[in-house]
Structure formats: C-alpha cells, structure tokens
Amino acid sequence: MTISQTFESVKTYYKSGVTRSLSFRLDALKKLKDGILRNQDLICSALKEDLGKVSMESYMTEIGMVLEEISYTQKHLKSWMKVHRVATPLAQFKSKSFQLDEPYGTVLIIAPWNYPIQLSLSPLVGAIAGGNTAIVKPSSYAKKTSAVIAKLLTECFDPSFVAVIEGGRAENTELLEQKFDYIFFTGSVAVGKIVMEAASKHLTPVTLELGGKSPVVVEKSANIKLAARRIAFGKVLNSGQTCVAPDYLLIDETVKDEFIKEFKLSLAAFFPNDDYSNYPHIVNDKHFKRLSGLLQGEKILEGGTLIEKERKITPTLVEVKDLNCPLMKEEIFGPILPLITFKTIDEIYPIIDSYEKPLAFYLFTTDKTIETKVFSTCSFGGGCVNDTIIHLATSFMPFGGVGGSGMGHYHGVESYKTFTHSRSIVKKANWIDLPMRYHPYNEKKGKLVKLFLK
C-alpha cells in the first residue's frame, strides 16, 4: 500500500466514528500496554543494537515512561472526556455554557532516533486518548527499533486505525504532503522548520518538540558534590544524546575546582575501572565524527577518549574561554560538557540570551533569591532546581519548548488536550428572548447593554 493509500485508509477509519467512544479508547490503550509488555525483550534488544542501551536504561527512559503514561491516562481519561460546564455571562440569560472536546482527526507522529520508543509511543498515547487515528513514522537512524515499533503496532491495531510508515527522508517528504489534521514532530530545529513549512500549506496545527543549547548553572551556594553527580547523570544518559541534556555549564569561579574534582569522582563511580560496557554508543559514524571534531583544540579537563570501534566518546568536561568556539555554536547532542566560569550571577544572562530559548534549564542553588531572579529573567521550556532531566519524567506536568526550542506540549492531560479541539458551546433557552440585542437600536436598549456589559 502506498503512503497516500495508507493515509486515505486511516482517514476513512476516523470518519467511521468508531474511535470516539470511551470504551474504544480505553481498549486501545490496554492493547498498547499489553503489546509493549509482550515485546519488552525485543524492544530492549533493538535499543541495545541501535544505541547500545542496556535493559535498565531502556526500561527507565523508554519502556517504563510509556507504560506509566498509559496507566495515568487510563485512570483519568473518563474525567477528561466529560463535558466541562463553565459560567455564563448575565447578558446571555437564559442559557448554559459548556466545552465539548472533539478529536482532531487523523494525526501524524514523526519520532526521532534518540529515544525511539518513548518519543513514538508517548505521543501516540495522547492521540489515542483524544480519539484520533494515527500514522507513526519512526526514525530510520534506529532501524532495529523502527522495525520493532512496526511489529508492535501492527500486532496491536488495525492498520487503518494506527499505521506505521518506515523509511527515511523520501517517506517523510511524502507524508508531509498529505493533509493531516494534526502533526506531532520531535527532532532537530532544522527538520522542525521543514515540518512547519509543509504544515502551513494545509494550515495544519503542529506540536514541535525540538531542542537547543540547554544551560546548567551552578551557583556558589549549591551542594557541589550532589550537583556534580546529578549533572554527570544528565550528561551521560544515552551518551548525551538527549534533547534536554545539559548542553553547557555556567559555574561560579569560586567553586569550579571543587566541582571538577567531584565531577571526576562521579564519573569514576559510574564507570569503575573505565568499564564502558553499559554506556550507550553514538548513533552512527556521521555523528561520531561530528562530536570528535568538536573536541579538536579544546582544553579537556576530563574524559575525551575516542573509542572509534565502538563509536563511544568517554564523558568529557571541557574548559571554554572563547564563546565563539565550535562547541558553543551548536547543540552538542553528545557526552561533551563545556565549562564556563562567571564571577557574578548577572554574567550568565547575556550568555544564555545569546542563544535561542532553550528546551531545558537547570539551576543548582540553595539561594531562593537567586532562584527567583533567574526564573524571572530567563525563558525556557522547563527544567529543574538542583537536578537535571527529571522534569520530563512525569504525567502530572506538561513538557515542551518555547520559541526556538519548540511549540506546544504534552504528557498527562496535556497530551489529551494537544490531540483534541475544545469547542465552546452556549445552549440558549427558548422560553425567554431578551430583545435588547435586536434592531432597532435606541437609547433605552443602549443603557441596558451598558448595564450588562461593563
């Protein structure tokens, strides 16, 4: 079946209306959960081959997060789908007002390679919860996992309900030519612009989950030992190939030496005896060469060992003096952390402001005044105080970017809201009809309007 035929099939299935009932949606979510559990070993094997992830990291950052999202949605979906009553202005007497959600229709989910399970299936949970049909496009960079996603979703669903299209740029291009009702994209800024341009031709709404240079700031009042360990965790997770990984470190010069010492100790504890067997590899040769090139000529404080045969770069701390160096020109998306010192906290703002608004921001401090000032000055998608990464691992809060790091958000109820349109409806009584809004207009009616509308 061609891409256009698949699209028409999925579109037709939506128009049948079968996806709209609560029972259908809950049943589909159960099928997805059961399918993930049934294929768990296969998923872990594919992630190991594509990215070098061990089973614990695969479960913690991919499988477990999707399962938790499904469980949360199953628990709350009935209440989310209820008619939402709201107040009615007195001028509209006698009537009642309510909001009624409807699915967008047929949605496209384009997923990246770095968290191929989580970033394919978590949006799909929202799409199903919203009553949509969907086409899922996994990344061709994670070929084994893409094949597993196709197998899993084909087992779980009629392909006219949820279809999977595998492939690369050609398939992406053809998919973007179809008139979807909603597009959910996770990936690079460059490709995000292409997606948005394509969507604009059909006036299709989009969610763009992008990235950028996410800063981590260590202020002098921070618990340095804990900060070093938590920043190291955030940087080595998936070998730094995480859209919300700490991209560069701004640190008070008075605690720099202590931080470097504790950072090295943290890495030594993570990888005793330089054993990197449980450490993910860089996804392909292209990205390995790109990251290796970023280290040329830099002052390496820790790490920086290139294991070419395995496409691994040991976690690397680099001291940066020149903000115009290659490391500071692009999102790193790898296990390299540039370190930049500051004398006063006010020095961080022009540096952060010189980049697009980041997807994440991490602040390590015990000073509430500093925390308040930083958050009132800097714009970013989301983040943590005294930790990294974990703000996205919850169904209780939305996750998403702002400005150059993306638009829209999801997780929990926000996923449901992302994939539904909320219709505002006023239901008017027939037993009374106030005449003041009708022609002919006169002074008396004008006074009544001013009485109600003020």
C-alpha positions as CSV (number, residue, x, y, z in Angstrom):
1,M,0.0,0.0,0.0
2,T,1.3,3.4,-0.9
3,I,1.7,6.3,1.6
4,S,-1.3,8.1,0.1
5,Q,-3.4,5.0,0.2
6,T,-2.4,4.4,3.8
7,F,-3.4,7.9,4.6
8,E,-6.8,7.6,2.9
9,S,-7.4,4.3,4.8
10,V,-6.6,5.9,8.2
11,K,-8.7,8.9,7.3
12,T,-11.7,6.8,6.3
13,Y,-11.4,4.8,9.6
14,Y,-11.6,8.0,11.6
15,K,-14.7,9.2,9.7
16,S,-16.4,6.0,10.6
17,G,-16.7,7.4,14.2
18,V,-15.6,4.2,15.9
19,T,-12.6,5.9,17.7
20,R,-14.8,8.4,19.6
21,S,-16.2,6.3,22.4
22,L,-14.5,6.0,25.8
23,S,-14.6,2.2,25.6
24,F,-12.8,2.1,22.3
25,R,-10.0,4.4,23.5
26,L,-9.5,2.5,26.8
27,D,-9.5,-0.8,24.9
28,A,-6.8,0.6,22.5
29,L,-4.7,1.8,25.4
30,K,-4.9,-1.6,27.0
31,K,-3.9,-3.3,23.8
32,L,-0.9,-0.9,23.5
33,K,0.2,-1.6,27.1
34,D,-0.1,-5.4,26.7
35,G,1.8,-5.2,23.4
36,I,4.7,-3.3,25.0
37,L,4.9,-5.8,27.9
38,R,4.7,-8.7,25.4
39,N,7.5,-7.3,23.3
40,Q,9.6,-5.9,26.1
41,D,12.6,-8.2,25.5
42,L,12.5,-7.5,21.7
43,I,12.4,-3.7,22.4
44,C,15.4,-3.9,24.7
45,S,17.3,-6.0,22.2
46,A,16.6,-3.4,19.4
47,L,17.6,-0.5,21.6
48,K,20.8,-2.3,22.5
49,E,21.7,-2.8,18.9
50,D,20.7,0.7,17.7
51,L,22.0,2.8,20.6
52,G,23.9,0.5,23.0
53,K,21.4,0.9,25.8
54,V,21.4,-1.7,28.5
55,S,18.0,-3.1,29.6
56,M,17.8,-0.9,32.7
57,E,18.3,2.3,30.8
58,S,15.9,1.2,28.1
59,Y,13.2,0.5,30.7
60,M,13.9,3.6,32.8
61,T,14.0,6.1,29.9
62,E,11.7,4.5,27.4
63,I,9.5,1.5,28.2
64,G,8.7,2.4,31.8
65,M,7.9,6.0,30.9
66,V,5.4,4.9,28.2
67,L,3.8,2.4,30.5
68,E,3.4,5.0,33.2
69,E,1.9,7.4,30.7
70,I,-0.6,4.8,29.6
71,S,-1.6,3.9,33.2
72,Y,-2.1,7.6,34.1
73,T,-4.2,8.1,31.0
74,Q,-6.3,5.0,31.7
75,K,-7.1,6.3,35.2
76,H,-8.1,9.8,34.2
77,L,-9.5,9.6,30.6
78,K,-13.1,9.3,31.6
79,S,-13.0,12.6,33.6
80,W,-11.0,14.3,30.8
81,M,-13.7,13.4,28.3
82,K,-16.6,14.8,30.4
83,V,-18.5,17.9,29.3
84,H,-16.9,20.8,31.1
85,R,-19.5,23.2,32.4
86,V,-18.5,26.9,32.7
87,A,-20.1,30.1,33.9
88,T,-22.4,32.1,31.6
89,P,-22.4,35.9,31.5
90,L,-25.7,37.5,32.7
91,A,-26.1,39.2,29.3
92,Q,-26.7,35.8,27.8
93,F,-29.6,34.9,30.2
94,K,-31.1,32.3,30.0
95,S,-28.5,29.8,28.8
96,K,-25.8,27.4,29.9
97,S,-22.2,27.2,28.6
98,F,-20.0,24.2,28.2
99,Q,-16.9,23.0,26.5
100,L,-17.0,19.8,24.4
101,D,-13.8,18.2,23.2
102,E,-13.5,16.5,19.8
103,P,-10.6,14.7,18.2
104,Y,-8.6,16.5,15.6
105,G,-9.0,13.5,13.2
106,T,-6.0,11.8,11.6
107,V,-2.7,12.7,13.1
108,L,1.0,12.2,12.0
109,I,3.6,11.4,14.7
110,I,7.2,11.8,13.5
111,A,9.7,10.4,16.0
112,P,13.4,10.8,16.4
113,W,16.1,8.2,16.9
114,N,17.5,9.0,20.3
115,Y,14.5,7.8,22.3
116,P,12.7,5.9,19.6
117,I,10.2,4.0,21.8
118,Q,9.3,6.8,24.2
119,L,9.1,9.5,21.6
120,S,7.0,7.4,19.2
121,L,4.6,5.8,21.7
122,S,4.1,8.6,24.3
123,P,2.5,11.0,21.7
124,L,0.5,8.0,20.4
125,V,-1.0,7.6,23.9
126,G,-2.3,11.1,23.6
127,A,-3.5,10.7,20.1
128,I,-5.5,7.5,21.1
129,A,-6.8,9.1,24.2
130,G,-8.0,12.0,22.1
131,G,-10.0,9.7,19.8
132,N,-7.8,10.1,16.7
133,T,-6.4,7.8,14.1
134,A,-2.7,8.0,13.6
135,I,0.3,7.3,11.3
136,V,3.5,6.8,13.2
137,K,6.8,7.5,11.4
138,P,9.8,6.1,13.4
139,S,13.4,7.3,12.6
140,S,15.4,5.3,10.0
141,Y,18.6,6.0,12.1
142,A,17.3,3.5,14.7
143,K,16.5,0.7,12.2
144,K,16.0,-2.2,14.6
145,T,13.8,-0.2,16.9
146,S,11.8,1.1,13.9
147,A,11.1,-2.5,12.8
148,V,10.0,-3.4,16.4
149,I,7.7,-0.4,16.5
150,A,6.1,-1.5,13.2
151,K,5.7,-5.1,14.5
152,L,4.3,-4.0,17.9
153,L,1.7,-1.6,16.4
154,T,0.7,-4.0,13.7
155,E,0.1,-6.7,16.3
156,C,-2.0,-4.3,18.5
157,F,-4.1,-2.4,16.0
158,D,-5.9,-2.5,12.7
159,P,-3.5,-0.6,10.3
160,S,-6.5,1.6,9.3
161,F,-6.5,2.8,12.9
162,V,-2.8,3.1,13.7
163,A,-0.4,2.7,10.7
164,V,3.4,2.7,10.7
165,I,5.5,4.0,7.8
166,E,9.1,3.1,8.0
167,G,11.9,4.8,5.9
168,G,13.9,8.0,5.6
169,R,13.6,11.4,4.0
170,A,11.6,10.3,1.0
171,E,8.9,8.8,3.2
172,N,8.9,11.9,5.5
173,T,8.5,14.2,2.5
174,E,5.6,12.2,1.0
175,L,3.9,12.0,4.4
176,L,4.2,15.8,4.8
177,E,2.4,16.2,1.5
178,Q,-0.8,14.6,2.9
179,K,-3.4,16.8,4.5
180,F,-3.2,15.6,8.2
181,D,-5.4,17.2,10.8
182,Y,-2.5,17.4,13.3
183,I,1.3,16.8,13.1
184,F,3.4,16.0,16.2
185,F,7.1,16.2,15.5
186,T,10.1,15.5,17.7
187,G,13.5,16.2,16.3
188,S,16.0,18.9,15.3
189,V,15.3,22.5,14.7
190,A,16.3,22.3,11.1
191,V,13.8,19.5,10.3
192,G,11.2,21.2,12.6
193,K,11.2,24.2,10.2
194,I,10.6,21.9,7.2
195,V,7.7,20.2,9.1
196,M,6.1,23.6,9.9
197,E,6.5,24.9,6.4
198,A,4.8,21.8,5.0
199,A,2.0,22.0,7.6
200,S,1.4,25.6,6.7
201,K,0.4,24.7,3.2
202,H,-2.7,22.9,4.6
203,L,-3.0,25.1,7.7
204,T,-2.4,22.0,9.8
205,P,-1.7,22.7,13.5
206,V,1.6,21.3,14.8
207,T,3.4,20.5,18.0
208,L,7.2,20.8,17.6
209,E,9.4,19.2,20.3
210,L,12.9,20.5,19.4
211,G,16.0,21.2,21.4
212,G,18.7,23.8,21.6
213,K,21.6,24.6,24.0
214,S,20.1,23.9,27.4
215,P,22.3,25.6,30.1
216,V,23.1,24.3,33.6
217,V,24.0,27.0,36.2
218,V,25.9,26.1,39.3
219,E,25.8,29.0,41.8
220,K,28.2,29.1,44.8
221,S,25.6,28.2,47.4
222,A,24.9,24.8,45.7
223,N,25.7,21.4,47.1
224,I,28.6,20.9,44.8
225,K,29.1,17.1,45.3
226,L,25.4,16.5,44.6
227,A,25.4,18.9,41.7
228,A,28.3,17.2,40.1
229,R,26.7,13.8,40.3
230,R,23.3,14.9,39.0
231,I,24.9,16.9,36.2
232,A,27.0,13.9,35.3
233,F,23.9,11.7,35.2
234,G,22.1,14.1,32.9
235,K,25.1,14.3,30.6
236,V,25.9,10.6,30.3
237,L,22.3,9.4,29.9
238,N,22.0,8.0,26.4
239,S,25.6,9.2,26.0
240,G,24.4,12.8,25.9
241,Q,22.0,12.2,23.0
242,T,19.1,13.7,24.8
243,C,17.2,16.8,23.8
244,V,17.1,18.1,27.4
245,A,20.7,17.1,28.3
246,P,22.8,19.8,30.0
247,D,24.4,21.4,26.9
248,Y,26.9,23.7,28.7
249,L,27.8,24.6,32.3
250,L,28.0,28.1,33.7
251,I,29.7,27.9,37.1
252,D,30.8,30.3,39.8
253,E,34.6,30.5,39.6
254,T,34.9,30.1,43.4
255,V,33.5,26.5,43.2
256,K,35.0,25.5,39.9
257,D,37.8,23.4,41.2
258,E,35.6,21.6,43.7
259,F,33.1,20.8,41.0
260,I,35.8,19.4,38.7
261,K,37.0,17.1,41.4
262,E,33.5,15.9,42.3
263,F,32.6,15.5,38.6
264,K,35.6,13.3,38.0
265,L,34.7,11.2,41.1
266,S,31.1,10.8,39.9
267,L,32.3,9.5,36.6
268,A,34.7,7.2,38.2
269,A,31.8,5.8,40.3
270,F,29.6,5.5,37.3
271,F,32.2,3.6,35.2
272,P,34.6,1.8,37.7
273,N,37.9,0.7,36.2
274,D,37.0,2.5,33.0
275,D,34.4,-0.1,32.1
276,Y,32.1,1.5,29.5
277,S,30.3,-1.7,28.5
278,N,27.0,-0.3,29.9
279,Y,27.5,3.1,28.2
280,P,25.4,3.8,25.1
281,H,27.2,4.5,21.8
282,I,26.9,7.4,19.4
283,V,24.1,6.5,16.9
284,N,26.2,6.5,13.7
285,D,29.6,7.4,12.1
286,K,28.4,10.8,11.0
287,H,27.5,11.9,14.5
288,F,30.7,10.3,15.9
289,K,32.9,12.3,13.5
290,R,30.9,15.5,14.2
291,L,31.4,15.1,18.0
292,S,35.0,14.1,17.7
293,G,35.6,17.3,15.6
294,L,34.1,19.5,18.3
295,L,36.9,18.4,20.7
296,Q,39.8,19.4,18.4
297,G,42.0,22.1,20.0
298,E,39.9,22.3,23.2
299,K,41.2,22.1,26.8
300,I,39.9,18.8,28.1
301,L,39.6,18.6,31.9
302,E,38.3,15.0,32.0
303,G,37.5,12.3,29.5
304,G,37.6,12.8,25.8
305,T,38.8,9.3,24.9
306,L,37.6,8.2,21.5
307,I,36.7,4.5,21.2
308,E,36.1,4.5,17.4
309,K,35.5,0.8,17.0
310,E,32.5,1.1,19.4
311,R,31.5,4.6,18.5
312,K,31.9,5.8,22.1
313,I,33.3,9.0,23.5
314,T,34.0,8.9,27.2
315,P,32.2,11.6,29.2
316,T,34.1,14.8,28.6
317,L,34.5,18.0,30.5
318,V,36.0,20.9,28.5
319,E,37.0,24.3,29.8
320,V,35.9,27.0,27.4
321,K,37.4,30.5,27.3
322,D,36.1,31.5,23.8
323,L,32.4,31.5,23.5
324,N,32.8,31.6,19.7
325,C,34.4,28.1,19.7
326,P,32.6,25.3,17.7
327,L,31.3,23.7,20.9
328,M,29.3,26.8,21.7
329,K,28.0,27.3,18.1
330,E,25.5,24.3,18.0
331,E,23.6,21.9,20.2
332,I,26.2,19.3,21.2
333,F,23.9,16.3,21.5
334,G,26.7,14.1,22.8
335,P,28.7,13.4,26.0
336,I,30.7,16.7,26.0
337,L,30.1,19.4,28.6
338,P,31.7,22.8,28.1
339,L,32.5,24.6,31.3
340,I,32.4,28.4,31.6
341,T,33.1,30.4,34.8
342,F,31.5,33.5,36.0
343,K,32.3,36.0,38.8
344,T,28.7,37.2,39.5
345,I,25.4,35.6,38.6
346,D,24.5,38.6,36.4
347,E,27.1,37.5,33.9
348,I,25.1,34.4,32.9
349,Y,22.2,36.3,31.4
350,P,23.8,37.7,28.3
351,I,25.4,34.3,27.6
352,I,22.1,32.5,27.9
353,D,20.3,35.2,25.9
354,S,22.7,35.0,23.0
355,Y,21.1,31.6,22.1
356,E,17.5,30.7,21.2
357,K,15.3,30.0,24.1
358,P,16.4,26.5,25.4
359,L,14.2,23.5,25.9
360,A,15.6,23.0,29.4
361,F,17.3,25.0,32.1
362,Y,19.0,23.6,35.2
363,L,19.8,25.7,38.2
364,F,21.8,24.5,41.2
365,T,21.5,26.8,44.2
366,T,20.2,26.9,47.7
367,D,19.6,30.7,47.5
368,K,15.9,31.4,47.0
369,T,16.6,35.0,45.9
370,I,18.9,33.7,43.1
371,E,16.3,31.1,42.0
372,T,13.6,33.8,41.8
373,K,15.8,36.2,39.8
374,V,17.0,33.5,37.4
375,F,13.5,32.2,36.6
376,S,12.1,35.7,36.2
377,T,14.9,36.6,33.8
378,C,15.4,33.5,31.6
379,S,12.8,32.0,29.2
380,F,12.9,28.2,28.6
381,G,10.7,25.2,28.1
382,G,11.0,23.6,31.6
383,G,13.7,22.5,34.0
384,C,14.9,21.6,37.4
385,V,16.3,23.2,40.5
386,N,19.1,21.0,41.9
387,D,18.7,18.2,39.4
388,T,18.6,17.5,35.7
389,I,16.3,15.7,33.2
390,I,13.7,14.5,35.7
391,H,11.1,17.3,34.9
392,L,10.0,15.5,31.8
393,A,9.5,12.1,33.6
394,T,6.1,12.9,35.0
395,S,2.5,12.7,33.7
396,F,1.5,15.5,36.2
397,M,3.1,18.4,34.3
398,P,3.3,19.4,30.6
399,F,6.6,19.0,28.7
400,G,7.5,21.2,25.8
401,G,9.6,24.0,24.4
402,V,9.2,27.7,23.7
403,G,10.5,29.9,20.9
404,G,13.3,28.2,19.1
405,S,13.1,25.1,21.2
406,G,9.6,24.2,20.1
407,M,5.9,24.9,20.5
408,G,3.1,23.0,22.2
409,H,3.4,20.4,24.9
410,Y,2.3,17.0,26.1
411,H,2.3,14.4,28.9
412,G,-0.7,13.5,31.0
413,V,-3.8,15.6,30.5
414,E,-1.8,17.9,28.2
415,S,-1.4,15.1,25.7
416,Y,-5.1,14.7,25.6
417,K,-5.6,18.4,25.2
418,T,-2.9,18.5,22.4
419,F,-4.8,16.0,20.3
420,T,-8.3,17.4,20.9
421,H,-10.0,20.6,20.0
422,S,-12.2,22.1,22.8
423,R,-15.4,23.5,21.4
424,S,-17.1,26.3,23.3
425,I,-20.9,26.0,23.2
426,V,-23.7,28.1,24.5
427,K,-27.1,26.4,24.8
428,K,-29.9,29.0,24.9
429,A,-33.3,28.6,26.5
430,N,-36.4,29.0,24.3
431,W,-38.8,30.3,26.9
432,I,-37.3,33.8,27.1
433,D,-35.7,36.1,24.5
434,L,-34.3,39.4,25.7
435,P,-35.0,42.0,22.9
436,M,-32.2,44.4,23.7
437,R,-29.7,43.0,21.1
438,Y,-32.2,43.3,18.2
439,H,-32.8,46.2,15.9
440,P,-33.9,48.9,16.0
441,Y,-31.2,50.2,18.4
442,N,-32.2,53.1,20.7
443,E,-31.0,54.9,23.8
444,K,-33.0,52.7,26.1
445,K,-31.5,49.5,24.7
446,G,-28.1,51.1,24.8
447,K,-28.4,51.8,28.5
448,L,-29.4,48.1,29.1
449,V,-26.4,46.9,27.1
450,K,-24.1,49.1,29.2
451,L,-25.7,47.7,32.4
452,F,-24.9,44.2,31.4
453,L,-21.5,44.7,29.7
454,K,-19.1,46.6,31.9
